[in-house]
Amino acid sequence: MKQSPRDKKLDEVLRSTRLVAGGFMGTDPRHPIEIIEQDAAALENLGVTTGQLAQRMRELTELAKPRLGTWIDDAFGKIRMKSEDFKGTLVCPWPHPGFYEKRITTVEHLQTHQQIIWTDLNIHMIEEHGFFEGKGAFFRIEPKEIVSILFEDLTQ
């Protein structure tokens, strides 16, 4: 894949450990654009948009925030979530201004016990850039996995 200078710079920034420990790419050898395209196709096959997914993630984070560090069940008794805050902010690796609280939200499906974690930056990167991070990255989110937990009715 021939990379433009902008795409090459993005690849370098996402692989760097300067912004986050381990970088955003993990051990994934693919170019970020390939990752974005493949994850977009997976999400489309599941019938969910990045906007819908980010909105659901944000809703659950907001529900969990007031009970900092404590599990809280959703109104339907299907999932539980908790939010943990850490000092500071994370910057978006794309070239635009964007700072996000260092917050980790954990969601667990109560029947399957599947868990998924994300940061406020993950929500932004999924919504605005379609980026779920590279395989092997600590905060990599698999589209099929998150949809099966957050949109259970779509995957049955």
C-alpha positions, 0 to 999 in steps of 0.5 A: 500500500502506497502511503501518503506523507500524512498516512505515513505520519499517522502510522508513526504516531499510532505506533509510538509509545510517546502518547500511550504505553505500548502505542495504539497499534500493539503488534498489528502489522497492518496500516491504520487505514487497513484496520479502520476499513476492516473494522468498518466492514465488520461493524457494518455486517453487524448492523451498527454504526460507529455513531451508535456504538460510541453513543452506547459506550458514552451512555454506559460511561455516564451511568457508571461515573457517579458510582466511581469504582463501584459496579452498577447494573443496567435497568434491564439486568443484562449488563453491569458497568463501572468507571474508574478515573485516573489523573490527567488527560489523553490526547487524540493521536489524529492532528486535531485538538482533543483531550480526553479524561483518563477514565476506564469503563468496564462493562460485563455481560451478566449472562456470558460474563464477557467483559470489555473495557474502554477509555474516553479516548476510545469512544472518540477514536471510534466515533470520529475516526473509526479506529478500534486500535490495532491487534495486541494494543491494550485497549483494542476493541473487537467490533464483534465482541463489543456489539455482542455485549452492548447490543445483545439483541443484534447478535442472537 
